Amino acid sequence: MRSLLIASALLIAQPAFAQLAPHNEAGVTFGHVHLSVADPKVHHQLWVEQFGGVVSTKGTFTVVKMPNMMIAFRGTKPTGGTEQTALNHFGLKVPSMANAIKKWKDAGYEVQREFKGSEGFPNAFLIGPDGLRFELQEDTTLKVPAVAYHLHFMVPEPAKLRDWYVDTYGLKAGKQGNFEVAEAPGMRLLFAPSKEAPTMGTRGTTVDHIGFEIRNLAEFLKKLEAKGIKLETAYREVPAIGLNISYLYDPLNVYIEMTEGYTGY
């Protein structure tokens, strides 16, 4: 009940707080991360109370909305963390690291490590329910409790995987220090070098998959198939939850959902 009251208050007080970023020229924006969790209600409360998320439900499907990102939940115990996959973790920015860490610890959760990040700001890795591991970075200019920031890939050939995302989703290539970068609206994809290749895909792990929200999804998928990209799941419409969806795997078995409809949540 407490989490529902908090979510309702946020919906009234901050109507623009949890919008996705505008689509790029290819009709793509970052959509969501989809977590495998034993009890989705525990995570609904966590993301609302810790990071000011907003709960939104359509039919039987519930997500938590953050600025530039949705968090969705697969109600099943994860097979493990993401450290052995190509997608090592995702990250958020917060206005005060000290406040975020205190709040996290007061709730009984673990802070794995605090450190200064590559950009020179305070960072920390947090461990939540189901062993979920994610990163925070401080940005004192923020006017909201938290905002989506990055997906962090660790792979033997970072430029090669970065180029796949750039070509597939019309993202902008760049650099951040020694990292290769692909900029999606609302989310930075960082690609770091790793001496070891991923030993498993993301499906079933704490971050089961990531998602891009796409305008005119059916036509977009036809263009992907014309490029020779194989879909794992063909286009389908799910009116009960207000989404059109399709899935594929990236070259290193990161599971990706493509949606049309999250902008209506």
Disulfide bonds with the S-S distance in Angstrom:
none
